[in-house]
Structures are given as C-alpha cells and as structure tokens.
C-alpha cells in the first residue's frame, strides 16, 4: 500500500491504519514481517516482506 500524506496529523493517522491492516495480513500469512519505506517527505509504502522477520516492523528510507 502506498500512502501520500498532506500533513503531520494525516501522516500519523494514515500510517497507523496502514500498519494495522498489514499486521492483520501478516498474521494470516504467518511468515512475513512489515516494511515501512519512506519514499519522500510525503509518500510512504507499507508492505509485507520476506526480508523482515515475522512479528517485526522495519523502517527504511528510499534513497
């Protein structure tokens, strides 16, 4: 899921919601963690990743 946020308040709300959805999906699959990538100052990507251990949320910055 890719998010584009307008301000700090929507950033926190939208990221929390996206991570909650990703947690639900990760629990169903049982073998992937969650990767949150900051693509730029307004755009974030939240996805399940085999590179992140199950039960873990990792953050990265896209360079």
C-alpha positions, 0 to 999 in steps of 0.5 A: 500500500502506498500512502501520500500524506498532506500533513503531520496529523494525516501522516500519523493517522494514515500510517497507523491504519496502514500498519494495522491492516498489514499486521492483520495480513501478516498474521494470516500469512504467518511468515512475513514481517512489515516494511515501512519505506519512506519514499519522500517527505510525503509518500510512504509504502507499507508492505509485507516482506520476506526480508523482515522477520515475522512479528517485526516492523522495519523502517527504511528510507528510499534513497 
